[in-house]
Amino acid sequence: VQLAESGGGSVEAGGSLRLSCTSSGYVHIMYCSGWFRQAAGKEREQVALIDSDGTTKYAESVKGRFTVSNDNAKQTLYLQMDNLNPEDTAMYYCAAPDYCSGGYLQAGLYDYRFWGQGTQVTVSS
């Protein structure tokens, strides 16, 4: 399984970007995947996750600004990022477990085994 992110770039503070992630195989895992990010010199952090039952989970720092969604027809995971600020600058990664099970996200049971190469997001002040 290979995940591929796209949509990163450079924007000014207050701007928006939409990230996309597709899977080369086991496309059903896109129903329960998510976004993580890692800024320079910092540990990787969870940003936004979605489960097959529609449950979503966001980091406090992005609540109200970021929206995770998936397009079942296109088998693609998205991250809409609005009102970006310089603290959002990081490499953003798409990740997925090897199977979906409704409720696992809420219970913290997903093991995100598959990762993309990442797409860079840079926000200038």
Salt bridges, closest charged atoms under 4 A:
GLU45 OE2 - ARG37 NE 2.61
GLU60 OE2 - LYS63 NZ 2.72
ASP88 OD1 - ARG37 NH1 2.96
ASP88 OD2 - ARG65 NH1 2.73
ASP98 OD2 - ARG113 NH1 2.94
